[in-house]
Amino acid sequence: MHARSGRTVRDLRRENRTAVLRRLYFDGPMSRLTLGPATGLSSGSVSNVVAELVAEGLVEEAGSVDSAGGRPRTLLRISPGSGFMIGVDIGETRIRIELFDLALTELARTERPLASSGPRTARYDVDLVVAHLREGIAEVLRTAEVPAELLLGVGVGVPGIVARTPEDGAVVHGQTVDWDAVPLERLLREHVELPASVPYWIDNGAKTLGQAEMWFGAGRGARSAVVVLFGSGVGACVVTDPMGPGRALEWGHLTVRVRGRRCRCGSQGCLEAYAGAEALLERWREAGGRPPEGTDEETALTAMLAAAYPADAGTAPDATALAVLEETAEFLGAGFADLINLFQPERILVGGWAGLQLGTRFLETVTGYARAYALRYPASRTGIGLGTLGPEAVTVGAALLPLVDFFAQGGRRPETEPAPPSPAWQTALRDRVSP
């Protein structure tokens, strides 16, 4: 049966379910009465949708509120234990894997460090990465005692450009980590022990960071933003629809100096060759600095910042470290100015483990350079700040990828998988994993 617009009745029901689920997710708990105006649905449609979602265990009661002269109104919320997501961050220093319930409560996590020395090809060996994911996914499910059949999906944030083919699904082109058309989705399906019905959602790590910050972090309420990811390398995501997916940008490979430093990508003069954590430490060493030996990049960058900005007011700063960081601030400011001029965003947000460390020290200086290099009008309308979700934001954003699709499908799982568990079982599980 078709509605006048060409959509089927089934399409309309799915859209109604999606509207209710999203509103409860972001603004719940809510009563049936307030759901109507919030979703634009009639009271009858809200009642029918809520009845379905409660019967399926996706929505549950969450107390009540007094009404003006009538019976108390029952509040509704998304049932946290009605589904689970795994988020994976394939970073350049470690792989982080986390299991979440629908309320994005972390139920289990594991981290697998990547070698901080040796050839890049060995550090990011595809077979090694897939093995880490196979073992880590099994570990978090086992730790939280969650059956794999209850997963809504596995979201994976990766360094590089993600393309898709009919044969292999998501294929990763990660030039800086020596991944040339790696069929990551096919490899995960072949080697990770999950039901065939569990979907994989693989996307650029900066894009998953942007999703997380826009939904739950410093981007919330903004109409447009650019979220930048600083780690060993540099990336960005531009968001023009707060509820929609952003677009990954290879911002780190914007040329900031013609015939400049050699970048990990093989080109010269890239922003990443001056501002990425790996390049930043190399520049300090080349200038005569002494990064601590035998440590990972995060520890070495912490040492560099401590040397340049000593906590003891009586200690002189390391002039070499300070000079390298001040030059880096100008490069970053110029890079931010390019983002402002190109996209005119409402906000620029800085995230990633290196970005959060650097930002706390000299974001104000970077902002000054950005405003000096950018056009005055768009620069005056762009706020620059730090992300608020911490270094785990990429993992959170990756876990949101299957959740976005689940809501878009009206909370329907693939028909091939087993029926969802009873609400009683879900309640028992929540009680067991809740702190």
N, C-alpha and C positions, 0 to 999 in steps of 0.2 A: 504494500500500500504506500502511495506517495503523497506527501504534503504538496501544497500549491507551489512552494519554492523549488520543488524538485528533490528535496530531501525526503527520505523515507521516514515512517513513524519510528523505526528503529534508530535512525540517526538522531531524531529529536529526543528520544528517550536517553540516548547516550549523552547528548549535549546537556540535558537537564541534570543527569547524574554528575557529569563533570562539573557543572556550575555549583551544585550543592557541595561536592567533595572539596573543591578548591576553596570555597568560602569558609567551610568549617575548618579546613587545614590552616588557613592564614588568619582567620578572625575568630575561630571557635574558642570555647564553647558558645553556641548560639541556640536560641529557641526556634521552633518552627515558625512562630510569628515574625521574628526578625529575619529569618532566612528568605521570606518572600520578597520584601523590598531590596534586600541585599543581592539577590540573584535575578530579580526581575520576573520571577515565576509566580503563577497564581497559587493561592493557598492550597487548592486541590492538587496541583502538580507537586508542590513541596511535600504534602502528606504522602502522596503515592511514592515519590522517590525515597523519602526518608523511611517509609515502611519497607521498601525493598532493601535498602542499605542496612537497616537494622537486622532484618531477617538473614542477610548474608554475613553478618558479623563485622561489616566495615564501619558501621557507626554505632555508638553506644550512648547511653544516658550518662550525664555528668552533673547530677544535682539539679537544683531548681532555683528560680528567682521569683520573688513576689511580683504579682501583677496588680494593676490599679483596680481594686474592687472585685477581683475575680480569683479563680484558682491559681496557685503558683504555676509558673511555666517551666516545663521540663527543658533542661539544657542538653544539647547534643554535641558530641565531638567525634573525631576520627578515632577508631579503636586502634591503639598503638600496636597491639599484637596481631592484627589481621594481615600483616604482610611484613616482609623484611627485605632490605637491600644491602648489597655489598658495594663499598666504594674503594677503589684502588688508585693510588698515586704512584705511577712509575716515574719517580724523580731521578735526578742526576747524582744523588748521593745515597739514596735509599729507596726501597719500595715499602709503602705503607698500605696495609689492608685493614679495613674496619667493617664491622657488621652493625647495622642500625635497624631499629624498628621503624614503624611508620611515623612516629613522632620525632624521628632523628635522634633518639637516645642511643648512645653508643653501647652496644652489648658486649663487644669483644674487639680486640685489635692485635695486630702483630706487625713488626717492622723487620725488614731484611736489609741490612746495610750492603751497599755496593762498594767494591774495592776503591780505595781512595788513591791508589797508585797503580802503575802498570799500564799497558796499552789500552787505549779506549775501546778497541774491538773486543778485548777480553772482559773489560768492565761491564759492557752492555751486551754481552753475548746473548743472543735471542733465546737459545736453549736454556741458559741459566735463568733469565728473566721468567720464562714460562714455567720453569721448575719452581721458582719462588712463588709464583701465583698459584700453582697447583697445590703446593704444601700450605701456603698461607690461607687460602680459601677454605681448605679442609680444616685447618686449625681453628679459625674463628667460628665456623659452624659447630665444631665439636665442643669448643669452650662454652658457647652459649646454649648448647643442646637444641639447636634449631634445625629441623629437617630441611634438607636442600629443596624439597618440593614446595616449600613455602616462600622461596625467594621470588621476588618480583623481577629481579634481574641483577646483573653485575655491571657496574659502571666503572670505566677505566680511563684515567687521565694520562696522556702520554706526551712526551716531548716530540714535536714534529707536526707535520701536515697529515691529516687523515683523509684518505679517499675511500671509495667503496666500489666493489665490483660484484657482479652476480655470483661469481664462483667462490670468492674468498671472504666476502663481507668487508669489514674494515681492514684497510691496508695502510700501514704507517710508513711515511717518508720522513725519517728523522736524520737529516744530514749531519747534524752536530753530534749524534751518537752512533753514526755509521750504520743506520738502519735504512736500507734501500729497498723500498716496496716490500716490507715485512708483512705477510698475511696474518696479522696477530689474531684476529677473530677466529680464523680457521684453526690456527695452532691451539688456541685455548679450547675450542670445541673438541679437538682431538685428544688433548692431554689432561684437561681438568675434569674431574669426576663429578659432573652435575647432570641432572636430567636434561634431555634434549630440548624440553620446553622452556628452560630458563634462558632468557635473552641476554646477550652481551651488548653493551652500549659503550663504544670506544670513541673518545674525542680528545682534542688538544687540551693539555692541562691548564693553560691560561683560560680557556673557554669554560672549563668546569669551575675554576676559581671565580670567574665572573658570575656564573649562575648562582653560586653560593652567596657571594657578597650582595647581589641584587635581591635575592629572596630573603636573606636573614641577616645581612651584615650592613656595612656602611653605605651600600647602594640603595637600601630600601627607601622608597619614596621618591627616588630620582627618576626622571623620564628618560634620561640617557646618561651613559657613563662609559669611560674607558677604564678597565681594570688591568693593571700591569702586574706581571709576575716576575720577580727577581729571585733567581736561584743561582746555580752555576752559570746559567745563561739568562736571557731576557726574552719575555714574550708579552703579549697583550691580547685583550678581548674587547671589542667595541659592542656595546649594547644599546639598541635604539628602541626596544620594546621591553619594559621591565619584566613582563611575564614570559617573554619569548626567549629563544636561544640567542646568544650573542654570536659574533663572528670573530674567529681567531685571526690575529694579525701576526705576521713574522716581523714585528717591530724591531726586534733585536738586530735584524739584518738590514736596517736602514743605514745607508752610508752617511757617516758624520764627518769623515775626513778622507778625501780622495787620496789614494795610494797610502793609506794609513796602516795601522797594525794589521797583521794577518789574523783573521778570525778563524774559529773552529770550523766554520762552514767552508773554508777554503778561499773566501773572498778577502778583500782588504778594506779597512776603514769602517767596519760595521760598529754600531753602537755597542753590541755585545762584546766586542774586542776591547772595549774600554770600561764598560759598566757591569758586566757579568762578574759574579764572585770569583770564578776561576781566573779571568783576565785581571781583575783587580789585585789579586794576590800575586800574580805574575809581575805586574807592573811595580808593586811594592818591592819585590825581590830584585827586579832589574835596577831599581833606583837605589839599591843598597840596603833595603830593609831585611829583616830576618824573621820571616814567618816561622812559627814553631814547626820543627821537623816531626814527621811520623804521625801527624794529626789529620783529621778530615777537614774539609773546607769550612764547615760551620765553626769548628773550634778555632781555626786559623783566622777567620774573619773577625771573630770575637776578640782575638788577641790584637789584631790590627786596630780595631776601634778603641780598645782599651789603651793602646799605645798612643793613638792620636788624641784621645780625649780622656786623660787619666782622671780617675775618681778623686784622687788626692789633689786638692788645690795647690799644694806645695810642690807637686811633681811637674817638671817641664814636659810638654807633649813631645812625642817623637816627630821631629820636623819632617822627616821623609814620609812617614805614614800620613801625616796631616796634609802635606802637599799633594800626594796622590789622591786622597779623598776629596780635596777641594777641587782638583781638576775634574774628578769624576762627577762632582755635583754640577759643574758647568755643562759637561756632556749630557747628563741626564736632563738638565733644564732645557737644553736645546731640543732634546728628544721629546720632552713634554710639550714644548712649543709647537713642534710638528703635529702632535696629536690634537692640540687645541685648534690650530689653523685648518687641519684636514676635516675634523669631525665636530668641532664646536660642542663638546659634551658639557653636560651640567656638572659632572664630577669626574675627576681622575682619582682612582684609588690604587694604593700601592700595597701589594701582598707578596707572599712567598717568604721563605725563611730569611733570605738575604735582604729582601726589601724591608721587612719589618725591623731587622737589626739596623740597617742603614737609615731608614726613615726616622727612627727615634732620635738619631744624632743630627742629621742635616737636611731633613725635608724642607725646613723653612728656607734654607739657602737654595735648594733646588727650585723651590717655588719662585724665589726672587729671580733666578735666571730664566725660568719659563716665562714669566710675565715680561721680562725684558726682551726676549727673543720673539714672542708671539705678537700677533696683531692685538691692539689694545682692546677693541670691543669684545671679541670672543674671550680673551683672557680675563676680562673683568667679570665675565659671567660663568667662569669655570672655577669650582672649588677643588682643591687638591688636598688629599688626606690619606691616612693609613686605613687599610682594611681592618675589620674588627673581629674576624673569625680565627685569627691565629694561623700558624703554619699548617694546620690540618685542613684548611679551607678547600684545598684541591680535592681531598678525599671526600669531604662532605658534598662538594659539587658533583663529583663523580657518582655518588650514591643517588643524587637527585635525578640523574639521567633516566634510570628505569622508572622512578616515581612520576616524572613528567609524562611519560608514555602511559603509565597505568591510569593516571587521572584523565588523560586525553581519551582513553578507551572507556571512560565512565566507570573505572574500578573493576573492569572485567579482566580476568586472567585468560590466557590461551585455553581454548576448549580442550586441548589435548592433555592438560595436566589434571591431577586428581582434584576432587571437590575440596573446597576449603574446610579447615577444621571447624569444629563446633565452637560457639562463643565461650562455652565453659572451659574448653581446652585452652583457648587463647587467654582467658583470665588467669588460669593456673600458670601459664607460661610467663605472663607479665609479673605475677606475684613472685615467681622464682628469680627473674632477672632484675627486678627493680631494686635499687639500692635501699 
